[in-house]
Amino acid sequence: MSSAEDLAVKILGVSGSPVRGGNVEALLDRALHSQDGVPGVTHDIITLATAGIGDCIHCNWCLRKQEGGRRCSQDDGMSAIYPRVEEADVLLFATPVYFGRLSGYLAAFIDRLRPYVHGNVSAGMLRNKVGGSIAVAWFRMAGLEMALITMNQFFFAVNMVIGSSEMGLQGGSAFSSLHGVGERDADDRLLVLRDELGMASAAATVARAVELARIIKAGTASLG
């Protein structure tokens, strides 16, 4: 039988918004804190707005020259993030929707995870971890599903298992305007927190990801 320690789950949330303390970060934070009080579940957030991450330069260094814990030729904010990615059981990506797609910040971050596909040391390290996606749009029909699908495509590429809730086929999604129709409230900059269905879909995505992570851990432990 698996012990409580064996079934502990570490969640790493990644906010892909350039806005500190904005709607994406608020939704991600609330979704993660929905697991507060669940035994064995811990969580942390990386905010890409301040992470200092450059673009992948496609130098192919990672294909042949990795050694020890070094994953990439570039020494920037990703150097400290790679170990956190590898330690996590669940990766939870959150993005604003820009022109029907994910943000440039998150796209650059995902590109910098290329070593987990091709790295001579790190390829395959994310296999059987669990991924979850959350997106925030200003109004309806703005590209929420496309943004979610794009994030999920990365999880497929590294052989991760995708956690999504019964409330959304691709993950959690919410609006940052009133009723998702572009209406503002000048006194409230975090309108996403008023989208009760969106908040619930994000929390359910996290809960499903934790459930899957524990199923995988239990199965791995039973195999010895």
C-alpha positions in Angstrom: 0.0 0.0 0.0 1.3 3.5 -0.9 2.2 5.7 2.0 0.9 9.3 2.4 4.4 10.5 1.5 4.4 8.4 -1.7 1.1 10.1 -2.7 2.2 13.7 -1.9 1.6 16.0 -4.9 3.6 19.1 -5.7 1.9 21.6 -8.0 3.8 24.2 -9.9 1.7 27.0 -11.3 3.0 29.2 -14.1 1.4 32.6 -14.7 2.0 33.6 -18.3 0.6 37.1 -17.9 2.9 40.3 -18.1 0.6 41.9 -15.5 1.6 41.3 -11.9 -1.4 40.7 -9.6 -3.8 40.7 -12.5 -6.7 38.5 -13.5 -4.6 35.5 -14.7 -2.5 35.5 -11.6 -5.6 35.9 -9.4 -7.4 33.0 -11.1 -4.3 30.8 -10.9 -3.7 31.6 -7.2 -7.4 31.0 -6.3 -7.3 27.7 -8.2 -4.2 26.5 -6.4 -5.5 27.5 -3.0 -8.7 25.5 -3.6 -6.4 22.6 -2.6 -5.5 24.1 0.7 -6.3 21.6 3.5 -6.0 18.6 1.1 -3.4 16.3 2.8 -0.1 16.0 1.0 -0.8 18.7 -1.6 1.6 21.7 -1.9 1.8 24.4 -4.5 3.9 27.2 -5.7 3.7 29.9 -8.5 6.2 31.2 -11.0 5.3 34.6 -12.5 6.8 34.9 -15.9 6.5 38.7 -15.8 9.5 38.9 -13.5 11.3 35.6 -14.3 13.8 37.1 -16.8 13.4 34.3 -19.5 14.7 34.8 -23.0 13.5 33.0 -26.2 14.8 29.6 -27.2 17.5 30.3 -29.8 17.4 26.8 -31.3 21.1 26.4 -30.9 20.6 22.6 -30.3 23.1 22.7 -27.3 20.6 20.7 -25.3 20.7 17.8 -27.8 24.4 17.0 -27.2 26.0 18.9 -24.4 23.9 18.6 -21.3 25.7 17.4 -18.2 24.8 17.4 -14.5 21.9 19.7 -13.8 22.4 22.1 -16.7 19.6 22.0 -19.2 20.2 24.9 -21.6 23.1 26.9 -23.0 21.5 30.1 -21.8 22.0 31.2 -18.2 18.9 33.2 -17.4 15.8 32.9 -15.3 15.2 29.4 -16.6 18.3 28.1 -14.8 16.5 28.2 -11.5 13.1 27.1 -13.0 14.2 23.8 -14.5 14.7 22.1 -11.2 11.3 23.3 -10.0 9.7 21.9 -13.1 11.4 18.5 -12.6 10.4 18.3 -8.9 6.7 19.1 -9.6 4.1 16.3 -10.1 1.7 18.7 -11.7 2.4 21.6 -14.0 -0.5 24.1 -14.2 -0.2 26.7 -17.0 -2.3 29.9 -17.0 -2.4 32.5 -19.8 -4.4 35.5 -20.9 -5.8 35.1 -24.4 -4.1 37.4 -26.9 -5.6 37.3 -30.5 -7.0 33.9 -29.9 -3.9 32.3 -28.5 -1.6 32.1 -25.5 0.7 35.0 -24.4 4.2 35.5 -25.7 5.5 35.1 -22.2 4.1 31.6 -21.9 5.0 30.7 -25.5 8.6 31.6 -24.8 8.6 29.6 -21.5 7.2 26.5 -23.3 9.8 26.8 -26.0 12.5 26.8 -23.3 11.1 23.4 -22.2 12.5 21.9 -25.4 15.2 20.1 -23.4 12.5 17.7 -22.1 11.9 16.5 -25.7 15.4 16.5 -27.1 17.9 16.9 -24.2 20.7 14.2 -24.1 20.1 14.1 -20.3 16.7 15.5 -19.7 14.6 14.1 -22.5 11.6 12.2 -21.1 11.9 13.6 -17.6 8.3 15.0 -17.8 6.8 11.7 -18.9 3.7 10.7 -16.8 3.6 14.0 -14.9 0.2 15.7 -15.1 -0.5 19.0 -16.9 -3.4 21.4 -16.6 -4.3 24.5 -18.5 -6.2 27.7 -17.5 -7.0 30.7 -19.7 -8.6 34.1 -19.2 -10.2 36.0 -22.0 -11.7 39.5 -22.0 -14.9 38.4 -23.8 -16.6 35.4 -25.3 -15.5 33.8 -28.6 -12.1 35.4 -28.2 -10.1 32.2 -28.4 -10.2 30.5 -25.0 -10.3 27.0 -26.4 -7.5 27.7 -28.9 -5.3 29.0 -26.0 -6.0 25.9 -23.9 -5.4 23.5 -26.8 -2.0 25.2 -27.5 -0.9 24.7 -23.9 -2.2 21.1 -23.9 -0.2 20.4 -27.1 3.0 20.8 -25.1 1.8 18.3 -22.6 1.2 15.8 -25.4 4.7 16.5 -26.8 6.4 15.5 -23.6 4.1 12.5 -22.8 2.4 14.1 -19.9 -1.1 13.2 -18.8 -3.7 16.0 -19.2 -6.0 16.8 -16.4 -9.2 18.6 -17.3 -12.5 18.9 -15.4 -16.0 17.9 -16.3 -16.7 21.6 -16.6 -14.4 22.2 -19.6 -13.1 19.9 -22.3 -9.6 21.5 -22.4 -9.2 22.9 -18.9 -10.3 25.9 -16.9 -11.5 29.1 -18.6 -12.8 32.4 -17.3 -13.6 35.9 -18.3 -12.1 39.2 -17.1 -15.0 41.3 -18.0 -18.5 41.3 -16.5 -20.5 38.4 -18.0 -17.8 37.9 -20.6 -19.3 40.7 -22.8 -16.6 43.4 -22.3 -18.4 45.3 -19.6 -16.1 47.0 -17.0 -16.3 48.0 -13.4 -13.8 50.9 -12.8 -13.6 50.0 -9.1 -12.7 46.4 -9.6 -9.6 45.3 -11.6 -10.0 41.6 -10.8 -13.3 40.9 -12.5 -12.3 37.3 -13.1 -13.1 36.6 -9.5 -16.7 37.4 -10.2 -16.9 34.7 -12.9 -18.1 31.9 -10.6 -18.3 29.3 -13.3 -14.9 30.1 -14.6 -13.4 30.0 -11.1 -15.1 26.6 -10.5 -13.7 25.3 -13.8 -10.2 26.3 -12.8 -10.5 24.7 -9.4 -11.9 21.5 -10.9 -9.0 21.3 -13.3 -6.6 21.4 -10.4 -8.5 18.8 -8.5 -8.5 16.5 -11.4 -4.8 17.0 -12.0 -4.1 16.1 -8.4 -6.4 13.0 -8.7 -4.5 11.8 -11.7 -1.1 12.5 -10.2 -2.0 10.3 -7.2 -3.3 7.5 -9.4 -0.1 7.6 -11.4 2.0 7.6 -8.2 0.0 4.7 -6.7 0.4 2.7 -9.9 4.1 3.4 -10.1 4.6 2.3 -6.4 2.6 -0.9 -7.0 4.9 -1.8 -9.8 7.9 -1.5 -7.5 
